[in-house]
């Protein structure tokens, strides 16, 4: 996480925020999801479904999916 440089926040939702970031000279949109909130409202399947759709999608209307990771908090 120390290599990620926040440019600015793009928007917020029910249990996360999307930010524009710079990582090693490339610009990405980063969606941060609050695990505790997702578990509390039982939306884990929704988060996994969204990830799977973005991984499978390949057209101009969806952003390219590069990677996913989680931290230990």
Backbone bond lengths (Angstrom), bond angles and torsions (degrees), N, CA, C in turn:
res aa  C-N    CA-C-N  psi(-1)  N-CA   C-N-CA  omega(-1)  CA-C   N-CA-C  phi
1 X - - - 1.443 - - 1.529 111.34 -
2 X 1.319 117.97 -20.79 1.463 119.42 -177.24 1.524 112.31 -70.17
3 X 1.346 118.21 -20.29 1.460 121.60 179.12 1.530 112.49 -82.18
4 X 1.323 117.32 -12.02 1.463 121.51 -177.76 1.524 109.23 -84.19
5 X 1.327 115.67 127.15 1.463 120.76 177.56 1.525 108.36 -114.37
6 X 1.318 116.22 117.93 1.456 122.31 -179.30 1.528 110.24 -70.62
7 X 1.341 116.02 128.98 1.464 120.82 173.89 1.527 108.50 -92.47
8 X 1.341 116.19 -56.46 1.469 121.22 170.99 1.517 110.02 -172.13
9 X 1.325 115.47 161.91 1.456 120.79 177.64 1.518 109.85 -77.97
10 X 1.341 116.07 140.15 1.458 121.89 179.05 1.523 112.38 -98.13
11 X 1.323 116.82 -32.05 1.459 120.11 -179.05 1.514 110.89 177.25
12 X 1.331 114.32 169.01 1.461 120.40 -179.79 1.514 109.15 -134.63
13 X 1.333 115.19 152.22 1.451 121.35 179.14 1.506 110.80 -128.78
14 X 1.313 116.04 -160.48 1.456 121.69 -175.93 1.524 113.36 -62.59
15 X 1.320 117.70 -38.55 1.460 119.88 -176.85 1.516 113.01 -140.82
16 X 1.337 116.36 30.37 1.452 118.69 178.35 1.507 112.71 -170.69
17 X 1.316 115.13 176.02 1.461 122.24 178.80 1.529 108.04 -137.31
18 X 1.339 115.97 145.47 1.458 121.81 176.80 1.522 107.69 -110.67
19 X 1.328 115.36 127.73 1.461 121.16 -177.03 1.517 109.96 -125.48
20 X 1.317 115.55 151.28 1.452 122.01 171.66 1.520 106.34 -90.55
21 X 1.329 116.71 125.92 1.468 120.61 -175.87 1.517 111.15 -129.72
22 X 1.318 115.19 163.16 1.453 122.64 171.42 1.519 107.08 -116.55
23 X 1.315 116.52 126.37 1.456 122.47 178.53 1.517 108.65 -130.60
24 X 1.313 116.46 110.61 1.478 122.69 179.61 1.520 111.95 54.13
25 X 1.337 117.81 39.44 1.455 121.93 175.86 1.520 115.44 88.19
26 X 1.321 118.21 -3.98 1.468 121.94 177.01 1.522 109.26 -109.03
27 X 1.332 116.27 147.07 1.460 121.78 -178.77 1.528 109.23 -101.27
28 X 1.326 116.15 133.08 1.456 123.23 -178.85 1.523 110.02 -135.99
29 X 1.321 115.42 159.16 1.463 121.33 165.75 1.521 105.91 -95.58
30 X 1.316 116.76 129.31 1.457 122.09 -178.51 1.515 109.05 -117.17
31 X 1.324 116.18 121.85 1.458 120.38 176.07 1.520 108.02 -98.57
32 X 1.316 115.57 119.51 1.457 121.69 177.16 1.520 108.15 -103.18
33 X 1.304 115.67 125.37 1.464 121.35 -177.63 1.522 108.66 -113.35
34 X 1.314 116.36 132.51 1.455 121.84 177.24 1.528 108.40 -80.51
35 X 1.333 116.43 108.07 1.468 121.21 -175.18 1.521 112.47 -59.41
36 X 1.319 116.82 -42.00 1.463 120.12 -178.77 1.523 111.59 -61.20
37 X 1.338 117.20 -42.55 1.467 119.97 179.26 1.523 111.31 -66.76
38 X 1.323 117.31 -40.16 1.467 121.23 179.69 1.528 109.87 -63.05
39 X 1.312 116.65 -44.31 1.466 120.26 178.58 1.529 111.25 -65.87
40 X 1.314 116.14 -39.14 1.461 121.02 -177.31 1.528 112.05 -63.72
41 X 1.330 117.04 -37.95 1.470 120.25 -178.81 1.532 111.70 -98.19
42 X 1.344 116.85 8.50 1.462 123.08 175.77 1.531 112.55 56.29
43 X 1.339 115.97 51.34 1.470 121.78 -179.17 1.527 112.99 -116.72
44 X 1.315 116.78 22.83 1.469 120.60 -179.19 1.527 110.46 -60.20
45 X 1.309 117.48 -42.11 1.473 121.21 179.88 1.527 110.74 -61.72
46 X 1.328 117.54 -36.88 1.471 120.84 178.85 1.529 111.36 -64.82
47 X 1.327 116.27 -42.32 1.463 121.03 179.27 1.531 109.93 -64.55
48 X 1.316 117.26 -43.47 1.472 120.92 178.25 1.530 111.14 -64.73
49 X 1.331 117.09 -39.60 1.464 120.98 179.14 1.532 110.67 -63.73
50 X 1.327 117.01 -44.05 1.465 120.99 178.57 1.524 110.81 -60.57
51 X 1.325 116.63 -43.59 1.467 120.80 177.55 1.527 110.84 -60.50
52 X 1.335 116.87 -45.55 1.465 121.34 -178.64 1.521 112.08 -63.51
53 X 1.334 116.78 -40.23 1.470 120.74 178.19 1.524 110.35 -63.63
54 X 1.323 117.49 -46.19 1.465 120.29 -179.99 1.526 111.65 -64.22
55 X 1.340 117.60 -35.38 1.468 120.27 177.58 1.520 111.24 -66.59
56 X 1.327 117.00 -38.42 1.462 121.05 -175.14 1.531 112.93 -83.25
57 X 1.317 116.66 -26.76 1.477 120.78 -174.42 1.526 110.85 -69.82
58 X 1.317 114.55 141.49 1.454 120.03 177.32 1.523 108.74 -148.34
59 X 1.324 115.92 77.34 1.458 120.40 173.36 1.518 109.57 -154.98
60 X 1.310 116.30 175.20 1.469 121.83 -172.96 1.527 113.21 -68.63
61 X 1.322 118.63 -16.21 1.463 121.12 -176.29 1.524 113.85 -91.16
62 X 1.320 118.01 -6.44 1.457 122.43 177.97 1.526 109.01 -118.60
63 X 1.309 117.75 142.33 1.474 118.71 175.23 1.526 109.73 -70.01
64 X 1.311 116.30 151.82 1.465 120.14 175.31 1.523 108.84 -68.46
65 X 1.306 115.64 137.77 1.458 121.84 179.72 1.521 107.89 -95.97
66 X 1.329 117.34 124.20 1.462 120.02 -176.69 1.522 113.25 -105.48
67 X 1.321 117.58 -48.03 1.459 118.71 -177.91 1.526 109.94 -165.43
68 X 1.317 113.79 168.30 1.459 121.27 175.42 1.522 107.87 -137.66
69 X 1.303 116.13 149.77 1.454 120.63 176.83 1.517 108.92 -155.57
70 X 1.303 116.27 165.29 1.454 119.99 174.53 1.509 109.69 -138.86
71 X 1.319 114.30 151.73 1.461 120.46 178.41 1.516 109.04 -102.63
72 X 1.281 117.84 167.76 1.448 121.65 -172.27 1.520 114.82 -83.67
73 X 1.301 119.16 8.80 1.463 120.71 -179.65 1.504 112.13 -89.14
